[in-house]
Amino acid sequence: MTTPPLPLPPAAAPRGFGAHLQACAIGAGIDNLFRAVIGVALVGLAKQAHPGDSIAEHAAADRLGNLYTTLATLLFIIPFVIVAPMAGSLGDRLPKHRIIRITRLAEVALIAVGSAALALGSTTLLLASLVGLATSSAFFAPVKLAVVPELVSAERLPWANGWLAAITVFAILGGTALASLTDAGVLHALGLGWLGGAGMLALLGTVMVAIGIHGAWRIPPLHAQAPDTPIAPFWAIPRQMRALSSAPGLWAPALSLAGFWALGAVAQSTLLDISGFIYGLGQAGTAALSVTLACGIIAGALLAPRLMAKTFPAGLPVAGAVIAACALIGAGLHAQLGGGVVVFGALLFVTGFGSGLWETPLTVLLQERSPAGVRNLVMASAGVLASLAMIGGGGGSLVLSQVLHFSSSEVFIAIGAVALVITIVPAWRYRTQLAAWLVWVATHLTFRIRVTGAEHLPASGGCLLVCNHLSYSDGLVLGASLPRRARFLVYRAYVEMPVVGFFLRAAGVIPVSAEDRRRALLASIDTAIEAAKAGEVVVIFPEGQLTRSGQTNTFHSGMERIAARAGVPVVPAHLAGLWGTITSRAPQRSWPRLRRPVDLRLGAPLPSDTTAAVARDHVMRLGYEAAQVHADHDTRSLASAFLTRLRRHLRRIAVQDAGG
């Protein structure tokens, strides 16, 4: 079986997932349509309260606008905390498709209330409709993510979440952009002045609700995952949070997601002030900046599945968080120094790109690690953390703008700096994964690796993987291709090198050298034995050195001692495609071209008492299989292949008899 190293989208969306994307997009679009209409109105009220042209009046309007938009953001977030316990329990107790349909139907009444509020000019009624939409979204939010594993296969989760994040952000930007159609000037320019802002809002909302209901009813009926789950009351938040302890590894991605949403909430509300007060942009200009930020998130979310390494899951989100924080600081500094809006928009795009790389893999981790019976509770608990973080971020933004009198650009700088400082902690804790992930990315950019027989590597428990040794890149290719993390026996001199050694130590290699004294050599072998006994994958190149002929040399007996004493199976592996690169010892070497094809084959596990000679035979047999597959795909005759190679490399050997 051939397993591609990177997740690829299927030819068609799985049954029901496309409908779910449709329902999610409409929900996000309606929420942000209303939020944008209310946000611009509040900024306008702040300007009306301080109409003067003096610097003091301008600063006062800036602070008041920040107060209004932050309060509106908090008002939208609070229902997500209050409703979370009931939403989480209902999602596991009831079929998820039923909750999706009910929340879409509820939007019919909420659209009517919101449109009437805009027509009456009632700020209170507008905010009430916003709270109503937030409550509906709070019931929908955990189901939105928890239902994905029920609609797609496990191997498609990264792809599905990447598209879900991208479609959601696209809907957010679409809803924000549609808000400009409620502006009186735009309506008159379109010849629709008679409709009015409230009428246009009602029309847009009605069409969007109809599309959302259509999508919700296209989702196939699903079974309740835990029908006996008791319905949690609103005050059961502490008890609900225990769902994050139902399986190992849930708290870290949930907390990191909370940081992501806190940063996003503050940045979104502050962006309205920067666009209005620093760059003097109206509805269209503000929408353009929001679109730029959203496009960055979409790009990051769609790229994230291809950059996710299952063996090093912390690498990508940490890198994305660093990118987002640094770009946000840069955007704030640029605005503070009076820089142009184009560069500011470019920095917003980079912020969004980093955010997309940050959020998508964390969502996948939560879905993969959470038990099916409490998955909705886990997602709801993560949502509570995110909501609390957004409230905390909004409170911090208020302190900065109202107490410390920070301008909107200075708030941007401050929240970016806080995010960067907070990211340093997980970056240091997971520094080994981050370093290994960077190597993983570089390896996949350099080589196009095809893995065959990955199912032969035991899913759990220790084993000893033995492989031929063609080049210095062999360990990188294996580490980037194996479905499990592995520990390599590596020549000690490389481990002690300044830069290379850091990455090797980060990967947890076991240093060994034939020049070591007997005690040190035995200590390295004992370390490998203990690692295999502890359930780890240990990788060894039994030849003990790089091949100088391209052929597999004799295997040393050290592998026998490790496998036998650890009592673990021996998994043969064969690499092809690296001979002749600059990292090999071929007589004629060349720099590897980008995406150079490399073949990795794994064979069936062998007993722990397998001898070195037998292991070598199995490795060579895998090499023969790879050569046969390559020959079957090569339709050229021997003469044609000879002449082609001769034309390309006039002074190189075109045919070599390795038979002796």
Secondary structure, DSSP 8 states (H G I E B T S, - for coil): -EE-SS----SS--TTHHHHHHHHHHHHHHHHHHHHHHHHHHHHHHHHHS---SHHHHHHHHHHHHHHHHHHHHHHHHHHHHSHHHHHHHHHHS-HHHHHHHHHHHHHHHHHHHHHHHHHT-HHHHHHHHHHHHHHHHHHHHHHHHTHHHHS-GGGHHHHHHHHHHHHHHHHHHHHHHGGGGSHHHHHHTT-TTTHHHHHHHHHHHHHHHHHHHHHHHS-----S-TT-----TT-HHHHGGGGGSSTT-HHHHHHHHHHHHHHHHHHHHHHHIIIIIS---HHHHHHHHHHHHHHHHHHHHHHHHH--TTSTTHHHHHHHHHHHHHHHHHHHHHHTT--HHHHHHHHHHHHHHHHHHHHHHHHHHHHHS-GGGHHHHHHHHHHHHHHHHHHHHHHHHIIIIIS---HHHHHHHHHHHHHHHHHHHHHHTHHHHHHHHHHHHHHHHEEEEEE-GGGS-SSS-EEEEE---BTTHHHHHHHHSSS-EEEEEEHHHHTSHHHHHHHHHTT-EEE-TTS-HHHHHHHHHHHHHHHHTT-EEEE-TT-S--SSSS-----THHHHHHHHHT--EEEEEEES-TTBTTB--SS-B---TTEEEEEEE---B-TT--HHHHHHHHHHHHHHHHHHHHHH----HHHHHHHHHHH-TTS-S---TT-
